[in-house]
């Protein structure tokens, strides 16, 4: 099972895998994962974008998680599957991923999170998916693409126009920039970051689609 939380992520991975929403018939994602485990699913991949924490990472860089450092402790990823991902994508880097429950954007906050966790990137889904994998005795790996480097400034204007599923309202963005024209350059930089991340996400999806049968179960 490949879990993608944002609609834009799901659209990319669905080019190589069958897409299915967990909603109908299940109260929450945990019920969906439990049913998948009963039906024979052996593991979960956390797939999507992440915010950079490591100073050497740039937009579009690929991270394979060695462990997920969440609010309730650390969960290691599967060594065999992680090694397979690193073999399939030799440019990927290997290291901890931080999991948080709320967005983080300020540079100082990211620096503090990196210092405390030692993580290379941060996202809001991998720690939850890892917990579900443990609860259902499933293998777990995390494959994340940096969307914005640690030093990138993310203005409130950029956050305010993005929906919960990751879609950006261009109309709302234009309206907000009229009120805060000083944010324009940062928004342009973020737009360029997204296209680099999107290209890397497509690459990850292609590698998963081409090689998934080679994973040792």
N, C-alpha and C positions, 0 to 999 in steps of 0.2 A: 504494500500500500504506500502510495506517495501522497503525503499531505501538503497541500498548498492553501494557505489561509486567504490570500488575496485573489480576487477575480482575475487580475492581470497575470498572476503566477499560474493559476489553474488553466488559463487559456493557453499558455505556452507549453505546459507539460501535457496537456490533453492532445497535443499534436502527435504524441507517440504512445499515449496510454488512454484507456477508456476512462471517461470522466463520470463521476457519480457524486451527487450531493448527499450529505448525511441526513438532511432534514426529515423528509416524510417517513413516518413510522418509528422515529426515534426521538426521545426527549432531549438528548444531547449527544455530543460527539463520542462520549464514553460508551454509550449503548451501541453506536455504530461500530466502533473498534472491537468491542466485545463480541458482537455478532460475526465480524470478519475473522476474528481469532477462532471462533467455533467452526466457521466454514472452511478453515484451513489456511488462512493468511499467516505467514511465518514472521513477518517483520514490517517495519515502518520506516520510511524515509521522510525526514523533515526537509522540505524543499522550498526555497524562496530567497528573498533579499534579506539583508541585515545591515545594521549600521556599523561602520568601522570603529574599532577601539585601538587596535595596534597602529603605531605611528607610521609603519612602513607599508600599510595596506592602502590601495587606491580603488576607486570605483571600477567594478568589473572583475576584481580579484575573486578567486574561488576559495572557499574555506570548507574543509572537511573537519567536522568536530571530533575531538578526542574525548570530550566530556561536555556535559551541559551543566553549567553552574547557575542554579536557580535560587529563588528565595528560601527554599527548604532544603538546600544542600546540593550535592553534586551527583550526577548520574553518568556513568561511563557509557560510551557508545560501543557497538560491537566491533571487535578488533578485525575479524575476518572481512566483514562488509566494508569497513573503513579502508582496509588495505586494498580491497578491490576498487573502490572509488579512486584512491590515490594512483593506482596503476592505470586506470582508464583515463584519468585526467592528470597528467604529470605536472602541470603548472599549478595545481592546487596546493594550498598550504594546509598544514595539519596542526590543530590546537584547540584550546577550550573555547566554547561559545557561552556567553552569558544569556540567561533568560530573565526577562523582567515582565511585570504585569502592566506597566504604564509607559508611554512613550518617553524617550529621553533625547534631548537635542542640544542642550547647552554644552559647550566645550569643557567647562570645568566639571560638569556632572559626568561626562564621558570619561574624563581623565581619572576621576575618583573611582568609577566603576571598574575601569581597567586595572587600577592599582589594587583594588580589593579582590577582584576575581581572577586576574591574570588572563582574561579572555581576549581573543583577537577581534571578535565581533559580538554584537548584541541583537537579539530579536525578541519578539513577544509570543512566539509559538513553540519553539523547540523544547522548552522545559515542560510544557503541558503535554506535548506529544510523547516525550520521554517517559513521563509518569504513567501515561496510558499503556505504553509498551511494557513497562515493568509490571503493571497491574495485570496484564494479560499474557505474561511470559513470552513476549515477542522480541525479536531482535530489533535494534534501533540504530539508525545512523542519521547524521545531519549534514546536509549539503546546502551551503549558503553562499550567496554572492553579495559582495559589498556594493551597496548602492550609494553611500556617501562616506567619504573618508573622515577620520576622526577630527581633522581640523576644519571641515567644511561648516560654514555658518548656515543654519536653517532658520530663515526668518518666519515669524508667525504667519505671514501672508501665505507661505507655501503650505503650511500645515492646515490652515483654515479652509483650503479649497479641495482637500483630499477626503474622499468618503471613506467609510469603514472598510469597504472592499478594495480600496486602493485606486479607485478611479479619480481622475482630476477633472474638476469642472473648469474648463477654460473661460467660460463666461464669468464665473465668480472670481477667478484669478485676475482677469482683466479689470473687473470692478475694484478689487482690493488693491491692485497696483496703482490705480488712479489715485487712491488715497495715501499710498505709501510708495511713491516712485523710487525711493532710496533702496527698496528691496529688489528692484528689477535685475540688477547684475547677479545677485545671489540666486535668484530664481532661474536665470538663464544657465548658470553653472549647474544647478541641480537638474535641469532638463537634460543637459549634456551627460551628467552622471547617470541618469536613468537609461539613456540609450546604450551606454557602455554596459550597464548592469543587465539590460534586456538581452543584449548580444550574448553575454556570458550565460544567462539563464537558458537561452535557446541551445547553446552548446552543451550545457549540463543535461538538458532534456534529451538531446540527441544521443549523448553518450549512454545515458540510462536506457533509452529505448533500444539502442543497438547492442548493448552488452548485458542486459538484465538477466538473460538466461545463463550467463556465465557465473552468477553468484552461487557459491556453494551453500546449499541449504542443509 
